[in-house]
Amino acid sequence: MSRTRAAVLGSPIEHSLSPVLHRAAYRELGLDDWSYDRFEIDEAALPGFVAGLGPEWAGFSLTMPLKRAVIPLLDEISDTAASVEAVNTLVLTEDGRRVGDNTDIPGIVAALHERGVEKVPAAAVLGAGATASSALAALARICTGEITAYVRSEARADEMRGWGERLGVDVRTADWSRASEALHAPLVIATTPAGATDELAAAVPAAPGALFDVLYDPWPTALAAAWSGRGGKLLGGLDLLVHQAVLQVERMTGRAPGPLAAMRAAGERALAAR
């Protein structure tokens, strides 16, 4: 049987743009016999789902809460995914092996490179958690100096410092009450939920650097709108989604896709229709 199926797994999953992006890539690549779907799968259901997969499956995109839950089910994990203990891509090989990877980290780097941000002397991360750890891993590749993480609790501060040690980057932490200081960094990566940074919009400096806000719905956030209004370089969640999805398509299909423009346009249309 031809291996032509792929999908995104997670819970909740109905909001995911992955089907829109991957299907756009398949059209550009002429992969008419490939399909891409979404499945509502939580941590409890994941082992049974994976165990029942047939040879028609090529791979999966994984969103929360599965990025760590999938690791015990893998035969192999990439160094990139292991570095942050988070897998967002599951590839099923020809011989049936389950290989985990993380395309969020190189996706962040590729999105920044696309906008001309290749090296920065310092950076700030707003928030903690899985996305923040991926941000630190990405910054390990492009930041030559100190990274400051602004968090809401000492437990989160300990976690971020621990990730810094593990990733080999110099991370200091500061309380969220000082988060407005982050906006003066050459690069700011906001990894917080919707609404969390709205209070910072009024504190955007006159000549800001670059802001990468990983949200895409709603967009723009209050912070992103203020940043753009001051002339700062701005990246959003759709930039990350597109770049990490391009890499997922390559991992799953074995084809270098290159349909970034088509995927971005498809994502923009989908968001506009919501």
N, C-alpha and C positions, 0 to 999 in steps of 0.2 A: 504494500500500500504506500502510495506517495505521502511523504511527510510534509503536509502543507498547512497544518493548523498551528496557530499561536493565540495567545490571549493574555489579558491582565487579570491578576487575582488580588483580592483584598476585601476589606470590610470597614467602612462602606465603600462601594465601588461605582455607584451610579454616576458620580460626578467626573469620573476619569476621562481625560482627553486622549488616552493612549490609543483606543481604537481608531479615532479620527486620524491621528498622526501616522500610525503604522499602515493603515489602509492607503493613505496618500502615498507613502513610500512604496508600497507594493505596486500601485498604479504607475508610478514613475519608473519602476524597475521592470515593468511588464510581467510581474508575477501574478498572472490572472488566476492561477490555481491555488493561491494562498488566501487564507481567511484569518481574521483576527477578531476575537470576541472578548467579553468580560464575564467574570464569574464572581459572585459573592461568596467568598471563602474566608472563614476565620481560622484562628490558630488550631482550634479543636478539629476542624474538618480537613485541614491541610494534609496530614499524613495519609489519610484514606484516599483523598483526591489524587495525590501524587502516585500512590501505589497502583491506582487503577488506570494510569495513562497507557495508551496504545502507541504503536510506532508511527501514527500519523502526526504526532505532536513534535514540533520543532523547538518550542520554548515558550517562556512566560515572562511577562513583566510583573514584578511584585511590589505592592504598596503596603502601607500599614494595615494590619499589625504583623505582617509576614516576613519582614526583612531579616529578622533574627530567628524567627521560628523555623524557617526553612533550613537553617544551617545543619542541624542534625540529620537531615534527609539527603544530604549531598554526598557525592562520591569525591568531589574535588571542589576547592574554592580558590579563587584567584588571590594573589597577594593584595591587590587593591581592596577587595571585599573583606579579606581577613583583617586588614589594618584598622577597620572601623567596625568590625563584626556586624556588617550589614550587607545583605544581598538584595539587589533590586532586579536581577536578571538571572533566570534559570534557563540554561541551554541543555537540551537533550541530544546527546551525540548519536552518531550512526550505530554505535555498539551499545546504546542504551544507558550510557553513564549520565549522571546528573551533575552538571557543572555550574557553580554559582559565581557570579561576577557582580561588580558594582560599576555602573556607568554614570552614576550621579557625580562622582568625583572628577573624572575626566570631562564630563559634560559641563561642570562649572568652569573648569579651566578653558575649555574650547569656547564657551560663550564669552568669557572675558577676553580671550585672544581675538575673537571676532570684532569686539568693540575697541581693540587697541590697547587693552590692559594686559600687558605681558609680565611685567615685574613691578612690584610696589615695595617701598621701604618699610611700610608698617600697614596694619589693617585692624579693623574692629569687627567683632561678631556680636550681633544682637540675638540673645537667646541661647538655649542649650538643647540637648537632645540629639536624636539621630541625624537630623539635617545639619545641625551645628557641627557634629563630629565630621560629617562629609565636607563641610565648609573648611574645617581645620585641615583636613587631608589635602584639599585642593590648594589652600594657602601655603601648605608645606612646599608646593611646587613653584609658587610665584612670589612669595613674600620673603624678603631678605632680612627683615627685622622683627620687631616684637608684634605680637597679636594680643589684643585685649578683648576679652569676652565679658559682656555685660549680662548678668544673670540675677534672678530673683531670690535665690537661697544659697546658703553655704554648701548644701549638698550638691547643688548644680555647679557651684564654683569648683568643688573638689573633683567632680566628674570631668569638667572641662580641662582642668590642670592635668588630670590623669591622661586624658586623650592627648594633650600636648606632649607629655613625656613619652607616650607610646609612639607618637608620630614624629618625634624629634623636632618639634617646633617650640619656640619660646612663647608660652601663653601665660599672661597675667589676667587676673579676674577683677572685676569691679561690680559694685552693687548696681542694680537696675536704676536706683534713684539718681545715678550719675550718667545715665545712658545718653544724655544730650552731648556729653563729651565725645562720644563715639563719632559724631557727625563731622568732626574735624579730621578724621583719619583719611589718608589718600584713597582707601577702599573700605567700604562698609558692606558687610553681608548681613542682611536681616533674615532671620530664620524663624521668626515668631508667628503665632496665629493671627488671623484677621483682627484688626482693631488694636492690637497690642502696641503698635508704634505710632498710632494716630497722635498721641500726646507730644510726640517729638517733632511734628511737622513745623511748628512755629519756631523751632530752634535751629532749622537748617541754616548754615552759614552763608555769607554773601557769595563766596566762590567755592562751592563744594567740589569734592573729587568725584569718585565713582561710587554709586550705590547699586548693589545687587539685592533686590527684594524678591525672595523666592515665591511669593504669592502670585497667583494669576487670576483669581476670582474671589473677591472683587478686584478690579484693576482700572485705573491706578489706585493704590492705597493713598491715604492722605499724605504720608511721608514721601511716597514716590512723586506725587503731583507737585508737592512743594519743592522737592529736589530738582525736578525738571524745570520748574518755574524759575529757579535760580541759575539755570544753565549747567547743572551737573550732568555727568554721564550716567545714564540710567539703564539698568537691565532688570527684567522681570522674570516671573516664574515660567512664562512661555518660552523664554530663551533657554532656560534650563531643560524644560521638557523636550524641546525640539532636539537639542544637542545630545541629551542622553538617549533619546529615542533613536536617533540616527545610529548611534553605537550599538543599541540593542538590535536593530534591524540587521546590521552587519554581522553581529554574533550569531543571530538565528538563521539567517539566509546564506551566509558565506559570501555575500555580495557587498562590495563597498557601495553604499547607496547614493550618497551625494544629492539626494532630493531635498536638501534643507529648505530651500525657498518654497517648494510645494507643500512641505509639511507645516511650515510656519503659516502659510496662507490658509491652509485647512484649519489649523488651530484657531487662527484669528476669526475665521468665519463662524466656527462653532461657538466661540466665546461671545461673539456679537449677537448670536441667535438666542442666547440664554436670557 
